[in-house]
Amino acid sequence: MISVILPIYNVADYVGACVRSILDQSFADFELIAVDDGSTDGSGDLAAAAAAGDPRFRLISRANGGLSAARNTGLDAARGELIAFVDSDDTLAPEYLERLEQALRDTGADWVACGILFHGPDHEMRHSARHDAPRLLEQQPDLPLPQTYRLDDWRDVVCHFPSAWNKLYRRSLIEGLRFDEGLNYEDHAFFQRCAARTDRLVHLHAPLYRCRQGRPGQITRDGSERVFEQFAVLDILRTITSGPQKTGGPEAMAQLTTRLTFERAEAITDHPRRARFVNAARAAQAATGLPPDDRLGVPGWWLDLLEGRVPVSVVIPSNGDADALRQSLDALAARSLIEAEILVVADSPAAGQALGGLDLAALCPGTRLIVGPGGADMHARTAGARNAGLKAATGGALVFLDAGDALPLRALAIWQARLRKAGADMGFARFVMAPDAPHSGLHDRRPLEGRLADPEGFAPQPGDTVYIHAHPSAKIWDRAFVQARGLRFAPAPLSSWDFLLRAGGQAGRILYLPGPPPKLASRPASRAFWLEPTPPTALARAVADMAQGLPGPVAGRLLVRAIWEKLNFADLGEGAATWEAEAAAAFGAAHPESAVDVDPYVGQRLRALLGIQP
């Protein structure tokens, strides 16, 4: 018989579904021990109602003592030879107990784990429950199941999820073990003590355990002072792994310290508390005698913080338009990567005076103001501001954000982590130009098809960056690469195009970034570059400068694109016909040949205007 232990505390909205998913299991020989840990919302009664008199259900009520105490109460009452734990806001696949029990019978192992389906209000994600291979089943669909993993070394142990749930244990393995009461993150020590008693773990990578995320009150998302209890738990784990049962204790503790402090840090949104936690995490990592280790799936930004580096700098040129700047800073204020450096660069002394009355740090903590050198026109002023921000930046990565554009709250963390892991020089993302206008970030996807999906990025071929949209807000750059190549923004029209082409021509690896896209500003005041009716001759000169060394048809594509953008976005007014005629003349002078590459969205009217053959 299996004893399923279900601790319950104030989960009225979820406990009914949880109980029903257990009682509906295809494997019937089990008892369900529900332990109501002093709920104040009637959760215990709701659990009993969901059981509807099923004789396998037992409800034990106790004064509130915490999750560990409730689980221990369940262990004291358990009668089965096999033990399972389920959290009361989660659910089980119908075959969960059957498949895990079968795996134990087939292998004779002491315990078995399974994959997890994480789900929340707006997301769903499958995970193998191995930190070092989260997508194992997707990457190896023919992998024989179950898999048996040796646990001869503590480094073999720590790559597995330490959760008490998603596992089935023989009573003989956990006899006499209990959860440490009074501490959060109680699963870790219990898992390590189990691992110390055995030399293998059987694993079904199928996501049979369904774990709810995003519920208010979840311990893993608690960013209160209790996050500092993680360090007491690490001390307990250090004692366990220093025993004689297995090798590799110090190395495993270095990996665990990096992983567990990262997990806690992600939950902290209070800036001063997060800074204190980062300092404590650095001390804990130093105490291991080994550097931070990313082998348990830790993102690069956390490694940077543990090593005392700024992960990313965001440079925002501003012409003094406070409304546009607020849009960007409001979005950045909610960023998950709190430690990102935010540099607002006034594009002239006058803009600096206009922004001087704003409390930028209050709008977005971590923001400081720099005044750029100014310039004769907005192209020179913006380029000067971006270059001043580049010079002042200290982050390992760089994002040049146009004022008014908004980054999703996790964009910086995701982009920096992917860029660092891939060892790429630049990354580019999708973006949204309006609620009904998503953009792939590419002018033409076809030449890069087949290379974009690689999480390690791709080595660009000559001219590849011509197909990438140049808008700076949807890019991230390795700062060391930018500095080593002496890259700067030119004080001319199409400056971001020029920067992308020069950088792309020297990049060793480029990454197409996942995640929610940035939202580009739709206010006319934020789209001055797009609205400006730049003379076609100025566009032709700018393209000629940036396209040096590129094949003629490619350079022609760039000029056609520049003309297309002005015809579609610029405020040409009554001078539209004159501008078109000048554009045709400028294009004909630059490209007398008719064989020119064009982007797929360029229509027949513009082709005819410029004399481009079909």
N, C-alpha and C positions, 0 to 999 in steps of 0.2 A: 504493500500500500504506500501511496505517496501522501505526505502531509504538506499541504499548501498553506503557507503562513502569510496572512494578509493584514499588515498594520494599517489602521485607519485613523486619520485625524483631519477633520474639517474638509472633506472632499465630497460634499453633498451632490455636486453637479456631475460627478464622475464615478462614484463608487458603485452605482447600480449597474452600469455597463461593465465595469470590471468584474463584479461578482458573476454576472450572467456569462461572461466570456470564459470564466473558470468552470462553472457548472455545466456549460455546453461542450466541454471537452470530449473528443472521441474516445479518450481513455477514461474509464469510469471508476476505477478502483483508487479513490483518493478521499481524503477528508480536507475540508476547507476550514481553517482556524482563523477567524476574523478577530482581531484584537482592536477594540475601540479604545484609543488612547486619550480618553477625556474629551472627545469632540463636543463642541458647543453648537453645532449646526444640525444635529440629528443624523449624522452620517451612519452611526451604528444601526439605528432603526431602519434607515434606508437600505443598508446592506442586508439586514434580515428580511425586509420586504422583498428585495430582489431575489433572495434565495427561495421564497415562496414555500417554506416548509420542507425543503430538500433535506433529508436526514444526514447528508454528508456535511452540512453546514453547522458550525458552532460559533457562537459569538461570546467573546470574553470582554467584559468591560473593566477598565482600570483607570486610576487617576493618571493625569497627563505626566508622562516621564520622558517623552521623546521617542524618536524612531527606534533607537537601539533597544530601549527598555521594552517597547512593544514587541519587537522581534524576539527578544529573549523570553518574554512571556509566552509567545507562540512556541518557541523551541521547548520550553518546559512542559508544554501541554501536548506536544506532537507524539503520535504513536506509530508513524510510518517508518519503514526501513529506508525510504527515500524522502528527501526534504527539498521543497522549492519555496522561494520567496517571490511575492508579487507586490509591487507598489500599487496603492489603491486608486491612482489616477491612470493606470495603464491597463492594457488588455492583452489577451493571448490569442494567437491563431488557434483555430479549433483543434489542430493536430499537435499542438505544442507538447503536452505531456506525453502523448503517444510516441512521438518521434524521439524525444529525449530519453524516455524510459527504454525504448528499443535500442538506442545507441549504447546505453549502459549495459544492457543484457548482451549485445553483440560483442562488445569490446572488453567487458570485465573491468572497465576503468572505474575510478572513484568518483568522478564528476564529469559533467558534460555541459558545454555552453552552446549558445546559438546566436545567430545574427539578430539585428535589431532593425525595426522600422521606426525611425523617429518621425513624429508628425506634430504639427501645430495648426494654428488657425489658417495659415496660408502657405504651408510647405509640407513636404514629405520627402524623406531621405532614407535610403537603405544603407546599412553599415554592417560590416562583417563582425564587429566587436573586437577587431584587432587594430590597435593604434597604428601599426606599421603597414597595414594593408586594408584600408577601409572599404575598398571596392573590389575585394578579392573575388567574389562570385561573378561580378560583371567581367573582370579581366580574365578569369579562368573558368568559364561556364561548364567545362567538362571535368572540373576537379572532383575526384571521387569523394563521396561523403559516407560516413563522417571521416574527418581528418583527425589524426592523433598527433598532438604536439608534445615533444619532450620538454620537461621542465628541470633539466639537470643543472641549469645555470640561472641565476636570478634575472639575467637579461632575457632569457626565454620566458620568464614569468611576466615581466612588466609590460610586454607588448600586448597582453590581453586586457580587455576591460575588467576592472576589479569589481564591478557591480555585483551585489548579492543576487539580484534578479537576473534573468536570462540564463540561469544555470539550474541544474538538478544535481543534488549531492547524495551520496550514500551516507546514511547515518554514521557508519563506521569512520568516515573521513572527518566529520565535524563533531563527533562525540566529545563533550566537555568544552567545546569552543563556544564563546559568547561574544556579542558585539559590545564594544567599549561604550559605556553610557556616559552622557554628559558632553560628548564631543560631536560636532558635525563631521561629515565625510567618514562615517563609521565603516563603510564597506571596505575601505582599503586594507585596514589591519586584518579584518576577518578573511579577506581574500588571500593575503600573504601568509597567514597562519595555516590556511588550508593548503596552499601551495607548498609550504614547508614540509607537509606530511606525505606528499605524493610526488611521483616522478613524471606524470603526464596529465594532459587535459585533452579530452575528446571534444571536437568542435563541429557543429553543423552551421555552415555559414548562411543558411537560409534565414531570412528575417522573421522568425516565428514569434518574437517578443515585440510588442507594439508600445513604444515609450512616448508618452505625451510630453511635449515641450511648450514653454511659454505660459504655463499656469502660474498665476500669482501665488507666492508663498513657497515655491519649490526651493529646496535647499541649494541645489546647484546654481540657482540664479540669485542667491542671497548675497548682495554686495555690502552688507552691514559689517560692523566690527567683527562679526563671527568668522569672517574670512581668515582672520589671523590664527584661528584654531588649526588651519592647515599645517602650520609649522610644528605644533605639538604632535599632529598625526605623523609628520615626516620623522620626528624623533622616534616615535614608536616603530615606524617602518625600518628605520636605520638599525634599531635593536634586533628586529626580526631577521633582516637580511645579513646581519653580521654573524649569524649562527653558522654551524658547521655543515648544515644540510646541503648547501649548494655553493657553487663558486660564483664569482662576478658580482658580489654584493656592492662594492664601491661604485663600479660603473653603472649598475642598475639604479643606484640611488641618485647618481648624477642625472640620469635620464628621467627618473621619477620626479626629482625636484624641479627640473625644467618643465615637465608636463603639468604637474599638479599646481604649481604656482601660476602657470598660464591659465589653467581652467578657472582658478579663483579670480585672477585679475580681470578676466573678461566680464565678470559679473559686477564689477565696481564702476559706478558712474560718478561718484563723488570725487572730484579732482584731488583735493588734499589727501583723502584716504588712499586713493590709488597711488599717489606719489609715495606715501609711507609704505604701502605694500610692496611697490617696486623695490624700494631700498631694502626692505626685509628679505625679499626674494633674492636680491643680489647677495646678501650676506649668507643666506641659506645655500645658494649655489656655490659660493666661495668655500663654505664649510665642507663641501664634498671633495674638495681638492681637485676637481675636474671642471672643464669649461661647460657651458650650456650645450645640450645635445638635442638635436631635432629628430632623432630616430623614432620618437613616439608621436609623430605628426604635429609637431609644434611649429607655428608659423614664424617666418623670419623676423617679423617686427618684435616678437617677444624675445628672441635671441639678441636682437639689437639692444633692447632695453636692459636685459640682464648684463650686457657687456658695456653699458653706459653710453650707447650711441642713440642719436635721434633717428627714428626709422624713416621719416618722410617729411619733406618741407612742401608746403603749398604756397605758391606765389600768385598773388592777385593784384594785377595792375588796376588802378582806379583813377578816373578823371575827376573825382570829387562827387560823383552821383551817389548820395548816401542810400537812396532806395535800392539801387542795383547792388551795392555792396552788402546791404542788410540781407538781401535774398541769399547771397552766397554764405554769409557768416551765420545766418540762422540755421542753414542746413549743416554747416560744419560744427556748430555748437552741439549738435546731437551725435557727432561722429563717435564710433566705437573706439577708434584709435586716438584716445585722449592726448597722447604724447606727441602727436603730429605738430610740427612747427608751422604756424600760420603767419605769413608775411604779406601785409597789405602795403603795396608800393604806390604812393601818389605819383602820378605821371608828370607832375610839374610842381613847383613851389606853390602855385595858386591852389592846386588840388590838395596839397598838403595842408594849407590853411583851412580849406573847406572841411577836411576830415579831422582837423585838430580838435574840434569840439565834440567829437564822438568818443565815447568810452568803448574802444574796440574790445578790450579785454572783458568788459561786462557783456558785450554782445556775443563774444565767442572767446572763452578762456584760452589762453596761450597765443593770442594774436598780438603782434606788434606792428607799428607803422614805420615805414621807411619813405623818404622822399627821393624820387628819382631825379635825373639830371634835366628833365624837360626836353623840348625840341621844337622845331619849326612847325610841324604838323602832327596830327594824331598818330601817324605811322611811326614817326621818330620818337614821340613821347611814349607810346606803348612799348616799343622795342627797348627803349632806354630803361623803362620801369621793369620789364621782364629781366633784362640783363643785370640790373641792380639787385633784384631779388635773387637771381642765380648767384651773384657774388656773395650775398649775405647768408645764403642758405647753409644749414649745417646737416640737413638730413641725408641719409644714404640714398634716398630716392627723391625725385622732384615731380611735382604736378603744377603746371601753369594753368590756372583757372581764370577764365574771364569773369569779371564782376557781373553778377546777375545769374550766372549759371549755378546749378545746385548739384552737389554730389550726394548720392545715397549714403546713409549713415555707416554702412560697412564697406563702402567702396575703397577707401584708403587702406584698410586692413587687408582686404582681399587682394587688391592690386599689388601692394608692396610684398605680401607673402608670396604670391605667384611669381612676381618678377625676380625675387631673391632666390626662390627655389629653382627656377629655370636657369638662373645665371644669365638672364636676358639683359640687353642694353636698353630696350624700350618695350612698352606694352601699349596696345590701343584697344579701345572698347566701343561697343555700341553706344548710341545716345538717343535722346528724344528731343526733337525740335519743337514739337507741340503735342498735346494729348493724343492726336490722331496721326502723328508723323514720326514713328520710330525709324531710326536709321541704323544700318548695319555697321557703320563706321568705315565703309568701303565704297569707293566710286564704282568699282567693278570687281565683283567677287570671283569671277571665273578664273583669272590667272593664278589665284592663290588657293583655289578649291583643293581640298585634300591635305592642305598643310595647316589650316587654321585650327583644327580641333586638337592638335597635339598639345598636351599640357606642358610639354617642355619647350614649346615654341618652334620656330623654324629658322634656318639659316637663310637670309634673304639673298636672292639672286639680283644682279644689276637691274635697276629699274623697278623692283617690286614695290617700293614705297610710293610710286606714282599712283598706285591703285588705292592707297589708304587716304581717307579723309583727313585733312590737316588740322581740324579744329583742336586747339590745344587742351581744352577742358576734358577731353576723353583720352588723354595720354598720360603715361607715367614713364619717367626716365631714370636710369641709373646715373646718379650725379657724378660718380668717378669717371664714367664713360664720357659724359658731356664735357667735363673739365679737361680730361686728357686729350680730347679731340679739339679743344679750343672753340667749341660751338657757341655761337651767339646769335641773337635775333638781329636781322638787318633793319636799318631805319628806312624802310621802303614799303610800298604796297606788297601784299601777299607775304608778309614776313614769316608767318607760321608755316606757309608752304615751303619757303626756302629752308627754314630750320629742319623741317621733317625730311626733305630730300637730302640735305647735307648729312644729317644724322643717319638716315636710313642707308645711305651709301657706304657708311663706315661701320654700321652695326654688325656684330657677329651673330646675334640672335634676337628675334622679334617674337613677341607673344601676343596672341589674341585673347583678351581678358574676358572672363565670365562675370556673372553677377548682374545686379540691377544697373541700368544705364543712367548716366548723368542726364539732367534735364537742362537744356539750353534755354536761356532767357528769351522770352517772346516780346518784351517791351521794346518799342522802337529805340528808346534811348540806350538800350543795351546792345543794339545791333548796328552801331554806327559804321563799322567796317563794311557790313553787308549793304547798308543803305547808301553809302557814299558813291556818287557817280564818277568813279575814278576814270580819267581819260583812257581810252583804249591804248594810246601810245605808251602811257605809263605802265599799263598792264603788260604790254609787249616787252618793254625794257626789263621789268621785274622778272618775267618768265625767262627771257634770254639770259639774264644773270644766273638764275638758279638752275637752268637746264644745261649749263656748260658740261660737256662730256656725255650727255644723253643723246641717244639716236634722234634724228630729226622728227620722225613720226611721234615719238614720245613727247618731245618738246611741243609739237603741234597740239597734242592732246591737252597739255596744260593750258595753252592759250585759249583753246576752244572752251575748256572748263571755266576759265576766268571770265570769258565773255558771257557764257551761259549763266553764270551766277549773277552777274550784274544785270543782265536782261530780266532775270527772274526775281531779284531781290532789291536792286538799287532803286533809289527814288530819282528816276530819270525825268519825270514830268513831261513838259512840252518839248524837251530836247531829245526825246527818245529816238526819233527818226534820224536826227543828226548824229546821235551817239552810235546808232547802228551802222550808218554809212562810214563813220570813222573806224568802227571796229572791223568792218569788212576790209577797209584799206590797210589797217595795221596788220591784220592777219595775212592779207595777200602779200604785203612787203616782207613779212617774216617767213612765210611759207608759200612760195610761189608754186610749189608742187601741190597736186591735188590729193596725193595719197597720204592721208593723215589719220592716225588712230583717234577715235573719239569714244567717250564714255557711252554706255548703252542707253542712258536716259536722254541723250542729245537728240532732239527731234529733227524732222526733215526740213522745217522752215529755217532753222539756224544753219544746217548743213548747206542749204541752197544759198543763204545770205553770204556765207563764207566761201562758197565755190568748192565745197568738199564733195568729191565723187562718192556715190553710194558704195 
